[in-house]
Amino acid sequence: MSNFGEILKEIGEFGLFQKRLLAALCIPSIFVAFDVFGQVFTGMSFDHNCNTDWILERGPNLTEDRQRNLTLPVNKDGKYESCKMFTPVDLDLETIEAYGINTTTGCLDGWDYQAPIGASSTVTEFNLVCDKSGLIEASQSIYMAGYLVGALTYGSISDRFGRRFAPLLSLLVLMTFGVGVAFSPNIYVFLVLRFFSGTSGGVMIMNASVLALEWTIPSNAAICTQLIIVVYSTGLMTLSGIAYLIPNWRILQLVLSCPVLLLLGFLYWFLPESARWLMTQGRKEEAQKVLERAAKVNGRKVPDDLMDKLTIEGKVKRRNMLDIFRIPYLRKRTIIMGYNWFATSLLYYGLSLNVGGFGLNIYLTQVIFGFVEIPANLGALALIQHFGRRICHACFLFFGGVACLVILTIPKDIPVVVTVIAVLGKMAAITSFSTAYVYTPELYPTILRHNGVGVNSMCARVAGIISPLIRLLDVYHYTIPMLVYGIVPIIAGGFCLLLPETLNVQLQDHAELEKPVTGPSEDRLEQIVEEHKF
């Protein structure tokens, strides 16, 4: 098969066709941000107390403050208890006022929430407070479990059915279950729907980045992936504005999910299949049609003799996920990179749990978190394009891990310094994530690329699930969680140096039993073309 890089040079390496494709693939990132972080607002908590309207039967004219004084106990901080009330008694109001009530019980008639007029959330509607408050955290872990399943599933789907099919399917599932969440009759249906939503929402960036990568040359691959991630960050900021305007969680969920239908229709009409993938599947005629379409949009004409070179030498062997572990060099890359994804995710969530609040409302805080990611990602792009993927990824992991360890040395009475270092460490985690999205697809051949990315992404989801559990180790010593968050990425940074550099290296198409040629494409072009590898 003719080297795909040569064909891209003829049809346009980054012409109008690739730019339009990249713009289209960036749009879903906005809805991914909505799906992943929408629960921050749909599951918003409000101050609450037990419903004690039983006493209004004795004194219907009681003021709200007087009612609370008579029916709610006070905690050690001088505030009313959220989950306890005085036991209802069959006494008249005068007796209750004179002698009070000495026994307490849990909330018997539900809760009263101090929510703004018209505001609601899953917490207020499903009463996820007191003994049910753990379901809030459980819902995010369940979503992350769905993310894990999706990372594995869509890798196989994409490598088997095509790069175009995977994002279209994930958007369909995202819209279906996202809309379904808005009609959840109870918390248990809500959790099930969130799981299935997680299988597709979180992996959309993975699906989009792989398709964009296969339509461009290596020098532009990082730009494509980073732009997709930057648009994701703008989605985080946009989410805050929409949530501020729509305080009702069901309506908010519908507004965040329904527009995906329009996007799905547009991408079904617009999105091309990966010619590189078609060629690895032996579908030469379809690849020719897609390449001719790209050349036409770019104002190029593909020479007939070049198109004739699109021949598949020998029988195309279908690969599956197990081949990643059967082939030695791919197994080595998967083990190392999988650990790196795990460490990056552990670092990100570990620092997120330890960064104190800014003293701002939830909407402005979300805007700040989204904004911080943009310069971090753009900075990572500049660094990995100049210094390479391997060394930058190793440095980001090392710096983030060191930040966690430095936090342990700072006295607790200067929290501002702790917060600044934690934010810097979190930025390192963000840049490590974005670099991993660029680096990982370049390490795998086209025929197994999405499977490889899926396996690595799965490792990150495992870290996302267990990261909150590591915090429970502070019962033994307060330093243990931060030590884990710091040491794991530092080790990962060392392992990263064992991986090959992929900057400006042509993508590998077929999985070979021997380790393929590496190095800049311009230095080894003849050998590359001959062996049909990098």
C-alpha positions in Angstrom: 0.0 0.0 0.0 1.3 3.4 -0.9 2.4 5.4 2.1 -0.6 7.4 3.3 1.5 10.5 4.0 2.4 10.7 0.3 -1.3 10.6 -0.6 -2.1 13.4 2.0 0.5 15.6 0.4 -1.3 15.2 -2.9 -4.8 15.9 -1.7 -3.8 18.6 0.8 -2.2 17.9 4.2 -4.3 20.4 6.1 -6.6 22.1 3.6 -10.2 23.2 3.8 -11.4 19.6 4.0 -9.4 18.9 7.2 -10.2 22.3 8.7 -14.0 21.8 8.1 -13.7 18.3 9.6 -11.8 19.5 12.6 -14.4 22.3 13.2 -17.2 19.7 13.0 -15.5 17.3 15.4 -14.9 20.1 17.9 -18.7 20.8 18.4 -19.5 17.5 20.2 -16.9 18.4 22.8 -19.3 21.1 24.1 -22.0 18.5 24.8 -19.4 16.2 26.3 -18.7 18.9 28.9 -22.4 19.3 29.5 -22.8 15.6 30.1 -19.8 15.0 32.3 -20.2 18.1 34.5 -23.9 18.8 34.2 -24.5 16.9 37.4 -22.7 19.7 39.3 -25.8 21.8 38.7 -28.6 19.2 38.3 -27.4 17.7 41.6 -26.9 20.9 43.4 -27.3 20.8 47.2 -29.2 23.3 49.3 -29.5 24.0 53.1 -32.2 21.9 54.5 -34.0 20.9 57.8 -36.6 18.4 58.8 -40.2 19.3 57.9 -41.9 20.1 61.2 -45.3 21.2 60.1 -46.9 18.9 62.7 -46.6 21.8 65.2 -48.7 24.1 63.0 -51.8 22.0 64.1 -51.2 23.4 67.6 -50.2 26.9 66.6 -51.1 27.8 63.0 -49.9 31.3 63.4 -46.4 30.5 64.4 -43.6 32.3 62.6 -41.0 30.3 60.7 -38.3 31.2 63.2 -40.5 30.3 66.2 -41.5 27.0 64.6 -37.8 26.1 64.1 -36.9 27.1 67.7 -39.6 24.7 69.1 -39.0 21.7 66.8 -35.4 21.6 65.7 -32.3 20.9 67.9 -29.2 23.0 67.6 -25.8 21.5 66.8 -22.4 22.4 68.5 -21.9 25.2 65.9 -25.2 26.9 66.9 -27.0 25.9 63.7 -30.2 23.9 63.3 -29.6 20.2 62.8 -30.2 19.1 59.2 -31.2 15.5 59.8 -32.8 15.6 63.3 -35.9 17.0 64.8 -37.6 17.0 68.2 -40.0 14.0 68.5 -43.6 15.1 67.9 -45.7 15.1 71.0 -49.4 15.2 71.7 -49.3 18.4 73.8 -50.7 21.9 73.4 -48.6 24.7 72.2 -48.4 26.4 75.6 -47.0 23.3 77.3 -44.4 22.8 74.5 -43.3 26.4 74.8 -43.1 26.2 78.6 -41.3 22.9 78.9 -39.8 22.2 75.5 -39.2 18.7 74.0 -36.3 16.6 75.2 -36.2 13.7 72.7 -35.0 13.8 69.1 -35.6 11.6 66.1 -34.8 11.5 62.4 -36.9 13.4 59.9 -40.4 11.9 59.8 -42.2 14.0 57.2 -39.5 14.8 54.7 -37.3 18.0 54.5 -37.7 21.7 53.8 -35.1 23.1 51.5 -33.8 26.7 51.4 -33.7 26.8 47.7 -34.4 29.9 45.5 -37.9 30.2 44.1 -38.3 27.9 41.0 -35.0 26.1 41.7 -34.9 22.3 42.0 -32.3 19.5 41.8 -32.1 15.8 42.1 -31.2 16.4 45.7 -34.4 18.3 46.5 -36.7 16.1 44.3 -35.3 12.7 45.4 -34.4 13.8 48.9 -30.7 12.8 48.6 -29.8 14.1 52.1 -29.0 12.6 55.4 -28.8 8.8 55.1 -29.2 9.0 51.3 -26.6 11.7 50.7 -24.1 9.0 49.6 -26.1 8.5 46.5 -24.8 11.8 45.1 -21.2 10.6 45.1 -22.4 7.2 44.0 -24.0 8.7 40.9 -20.7 10.2 39.7 -18.9 6.9 40.4 -21.6 5.1 38.4 -21.2 7.5 35.6 -17.4 6.9 35.6 -18.0 3.2 35.6 -20.1 3.7 32.4 -17.2 5.7 31.0 -14.9 2.8 31.7 -17.2 0.4 29.8 -17.5 2.9 26.9 -13.8 3.3 26.6 -13.4 -0.5 26.0 -16.6 -0.9 23.9 -16.1 2.0 21.5 -12.5 1.1 20.9 -13.7 -2.2 19.4 -16.6 -0.6 17.7 -14.4 1.9 16.0 -11.8 -0.5 14.8 -14.5 -3.0 13.6 -17.2 -0.7 12.1 -15.3 2.5 11.3 -14.2 5.8 12.7 -17.4 7.5 11.4 -19.8 5.0 13.0 -18.3 5.4 16.5 -19.0 9.1 17.1 -22.4 8.9 15.5 -23.4 6.0 17.7 -22.0 7.7 20.8 -24.0 10.9 20.1 -27.2 8.9 19.6 -26.7 7.1 22.9 -25.7 10.4 24.6 -28.9 12.1 23.4 -31.2 9.2 24.2 -30.1 8.6 27.7 -29.5 12.3 28.4 -33.1 13.1 27.6 -34.2 10.0 29.5 -32.5 11.3 32.6 -34.8 14.4 32.6 -37.8 12.1 33.0 -36.3 9.9 35.8 -39.1 9.0 38.2 -36.7 8.1 41.0 -33.0 8.1 41.9 -32.5 4.5 40.9 -33.7 5.0 37.3 -31.6 8.2 37.3 -28.5 6.2 38.2 -29.1 3.5 35.5 -29.6 6.2 32.9 -26.5 8.1 34.0 -24.5 4.9 33.6 -25.5 4.4 30.0 -25.0 8.1 29.3 -21.5 7.7 30.7 -20.7 4.9 28.2 -20.9 7.4 25.4 -20.5 10.9 26.7 -17.0 10.6 28.1 -15.5 8.7 25.1 -16.7 11.2 22.5 -13.4 13.2 22.6 -11.6 9.9 22.1 -13.7 9.1 19.0 -13.3 12.5 17.5 -9.5 12.8 18.1 -8.8 9.5 16.4 -10.8 10.4 13.3 -9.1 13.9 13.1 -5.7 12.3 13.6 -6.1 9.9 10.7 -6.9 12.7 8.3 -3.9 14.9 8.9 -0.1 14.7 8.9 1.9 14.0 12.1 3.0 17.7 12.6 -0.7 18.8 12.8 -2.0 15.9 14.8 -1.4 17.6 18.2 -3.1 20.8 17.0 -6.3 18.8 16.1 -6.5 17.0 19.4 -5.7 20.0 21.5 -8.3 22.2 19.8 -10.9 19.5 20.5 -10.0 19.6 24.1 -9.9 23.4 24.3 -13.5 23.5 22.9 -14.4 21.1 25.7 -13.1 23.7 28.2 -15.3 26.4 26.6 -18.2 24.0 27.1 -17.4 24.0 30.8 -17.7 27.7 30.9 -20.9 27.8 28.8 -22.5 25.2 31.1 -22.3 27.6 34.0 -24.2 30.4 32.1 -26.9 28.0 31.0 -27.3 26.5 34.5 -27.5 30.0 36.0 -30.4 30.9 33.6 -32.3 27.6 34.1 -32.5 26.6 37.8 -35.0 23.7 37.3 -32.9 20.6 36.9 -35.3 18.7 34.6 -35.6 21.6 32.1 -31.8 22.1 32.3 -31.2 18.5 31.5 -33.4 18.7 28.4 -31.8 22.0 27.3 -28.3 20.3 27.6 -29.3 17.1 25.8 -31.9 17.9 23.1 -29.6 20.0 20.8 -27.5 16.8 20.3 -30.3 15.7 17.9 -29.5 18.5 15.5 -25.8 17.9 15.8 -26.3 14.2 15.1 -28.3 15.0 11.9 -25.6 17.4 10.7 -22.7 15.0 11.3 -24.5 12.0 9.7 -24.7 14.1 6.5 -21.2 15.7 6.8 -18.8 13.3 8.6 -16.5 11.3 6.2 -15.0 7.9 7.0 -11.3 7.6 7.6 -9.6 6.8 4.3 -6.7 5.4 6.3 -9.0 3.0 8.1 -10.8 2.0 4.9 -7.4 1.1 3.3 -6.4 -1.1 6.3 -9.7 -2.9 5.8 -9.0 -3.6 2.1 -11.9 -1.3 1.0 -9.9 0.4 -1.8 -12.9 1.7 -3.8 -14.5 3.4 -0.8 -11.1 4.9 0.2 -10.7 6.3 -3.4 -14.1 8.0 -3.2 -13.4 9.6 0.1 -9.9 10.8 -1.0 -11.3 12.2 -4.2 -13.9 14.1 -2.2 -11.2 15.5 0.1 -9.0 16.5 -2.9 -12.0 18.3 -4.5 -12.7 20.3 -1.4 -9.0 21.2 -1.1 -8.9 22.3 -4.7 -6.5 19.5 -5.6 -6.6 16.8 -8.3 -5.2 13.4 -7.3 -2.9 11.9 -10.1 -4.3 8.7 -11.4 -1.1 6.9 -10.9 -1.1 7.7 -7.2 -4.6 6.4 -6.8 -3.5 3.2 -8.5 -0.9 2.7 -5.7 -3.7 2.2 -3.3 -3.3 -1.6 -3.5 -3.5 -3.9 -0.5 -0.5 -6.2 -0.5 -1.6 -9.7 0.7 -4.7 -10.6 2.6 -5.8 -8.1 5.2 -5.8 -9.7 8.6 -8.5 -8.6 10.9 -7.2 -7.7 14.3 -8.9 -7.4 17.7 -8.1 -6.0 21.2 -6.2 -9.2 22.2 -3.6 -8.5 19.6 -2.5 -5.5 21.6 -1.3 -7.9 24.3 -0.1 -10.6 21.9 2.4 -8.4 19.9 5.4 -7.6 22.2 6.1 -4.0 21.4 2.4 -3.1 21.6 2.1 -4.9 24.9 5.0 -2.9 26.3 3.5 0.4 25.1 0.0 -0.5 26.5 1.3 -1.5 30.0 3.4 1.7 30.3 0.9 4.1 28.8 -2.0 2.5 30.7 -0.1 3.1 33.9 0.5 6.7 32.8 -3.2 7.3 32.1 -4.0 5.8 35.5 -1.4 8.1 37.2 -2.7 11.1 35.3 -6.3 10.5 36.3 -5.3 9.8 39.9 -3.3 13.0 40.0 -6.1 15.1 38.5 -8.8 13.9 40.8 -6.5 13.7 43.8 -5.6 17.4 43.5 -9.2 18.4 42.6 -10.4 16.9 45.9 -7.8 18.9 47.8 -8.0 22.3 46.2 -10.0 24.6 48.5 -13.0 26.6 47.3 -12.4 30.1 46.0 -15.1 31.6 48.2 -17.2 32.2 45.1 -20.6 30.9 44.1 -20.7 27.6 42.2 -21.4 29.2 38.8 -18.3 31.5 38.9 -16.2 28.7 40.3 -17.1 26.5 37.3 -16.2 29.3 34.9 -12.8 29.7 36.5 -12.1 25.9 36.4 -13.0 25.8 32.7 -10.9 28.9 31.9 -7.8 27.6 33.7 -7.8 24.6 31.4 -7.5 26.6 28.2 -4.0 28.1 28.8 -2.9 24.8 30.2 -3.9 23.0 27.1 -2.5 25.6 24.7 0.8 25.7 26.7 1.0 21.9 26.4 0.5 22.1 22.7 3.4 24.5 22.2 5.7 22.4 24.4 4.9 19.0 22.8 5.3 20.4 19.3 8.8 21.7 20.2 10.2 19.2 22.6 8.3 16.1 21.7 5.6 14.0 23.4 7.7 11.7 25.5 9.8 14.2 27.5 6.9 16.6 28.0 4.5 13.9 29.2 7.2 12.7 31.6 7.8 16.2 32.9 4.1 17.0 33.4 3.6 13.8 35.4 6.8 14.5 37.4 5.9 18.1 38.2 2.3 17.2 39.2 3.6 14.4 41.6 6.2 16.7 43.1 3.5 19.3 43.7 1.6 16.8 45.8 4.6 16.0 47.9 5.5 19.7 48.3 2.0 20.4 49.7 2.8 18.0 52.6 5.8 20.2 53.6 3.9 23.4 53.9 2.4 24.4 57.3 -1.4 24.3 57.4 -1.6 27.9 58.7 -0.7 29.3 55.2 -3.5 27.8 53.1 -3.0 30.3 50.3 0.4 28.8 49.4 -1.1 25.3 49.6 -3.9 26.3 47.2 -1.5 28.0 44.7 0.7 24.9 44.5 -2.3 22.6 44.3 -3.6 24.6 41.3 -0.2 24.5 39.6 -0.2 20.7 40.2 -3.7 20.4 38.8 -2.6 22.3 35.7 0.2 19.8 35.3 -2.4 17.0 35.5 -4.5 18.8 32.8 -1.6 19.1 30.4 -0.7 15.5 31.1 -4.2 14.4 30.1 -4.2 16.5 26.9 -0.7 15.2 26.0 -1.9 11.6 26.6 -4.8 12.2 24.1 -2.2 13.2 21.5 0.5 10.7 22.3 -1.5 7.5 22.7 -3.1 7.3 19.3 0.3 7.8 17.7 1.7 4.7 19.4 -0.7 2.3 17.8 -1.3 1.1 14.2 -4.5 2.2 12.5 -6.0 -1.3 12.6 -5.7 -1.3 16.4 -5.6 2.4 17.2 -9.0 2.9 18.8 -8.7 -0.3 20.7 -5.4 0.9 22.1 -6.7 4.3 23.1 -9.8 2.6 24.7 -7.7 0.3 26.8 -5.6 3.2 28.1 -8.6 5.4 28.7 -10.1 2.5 30.7 -7.1 2.7 33.1 -7.9 6.4 33.7 -11.5 5.6 34.6 -10.3 3.0 37.1 -8.3 5.7 38.8 -11.3 8.1 38.7 -13.3 5.5 40.6 -10.7 4.7 43.3 -9.3 8.2 43.8 -12.0 9.2 46.4 -11.4 5.9 48.2 -7.7 6.7 48.6 -8.7 9.8 50.7 -10.2 7.4 53.2 -6.7 6.3 54.1 -6.2 9.6 56.0 -7.7 7.8 59.1 -4.4 6.1 59.5 -2.3 9.2 58.8 -3.2 12.5 57.1 -0.2 12.3 54.7 -1.0 8.9 53.1 -3.5 10.1 50.4 -1.2 12.9 49.2 1.8 10.6 49.2 -0.1 8.2 46.9 -1.2 11.0 44.7 2.4 12.2 44.4 4.5 9.0 44.2 2.3 7.3 41.5 2.7 10.0 38.8 6.4 10.4 39.6 7.0 6.7 38.9 4.8 7.0 35.7 7.0 9.9 34.5 10.1 7.6 34.7 8.3 4.8 32.8 7.3 7.3 30.1 10.9 7.6 29.1 10.8 4.0 27.9 8.3 4.8 25.2 9.3 5.9 21.7 9.1 9.5 20.5 6.3 10.1 17.9 6.8 13.8 17.0 6.7 14.1 13.2 6.7 10.4 12.8 4.3 8.9 10.2 1.5 6.8 11.6 1.7 3.1 11.5 -1.1 1.4 9.6 -0.7 -2.4 10.2 0.3 -4.3 13.3 3.7 -6.0 12.8 5.1 -8.7 15.0 8.4 -6.9 15.1 8.9 -3.4 16.5 8.4 -0.9 13.7 10.8 1.7 12.5 10.7 5.0 14.5 12.2 8.3 13.9 11.4 11.4 11.9 9.6 10.6 8.7 11.9 12.7 6.5 15.0 10.9 7.7 13.7 7.4 7.1 11.2 7.8 4.3 12.5 5.2 1.9 12.6 2.5 4.6 9.2 3.6 5.8 7.5 3.4 2.4 9.1 0.0 1.8 8.0 -1.6 5.0 4.6 0.2 5.2 5.1 1.1 8.8 5.8 4.6 10.3 
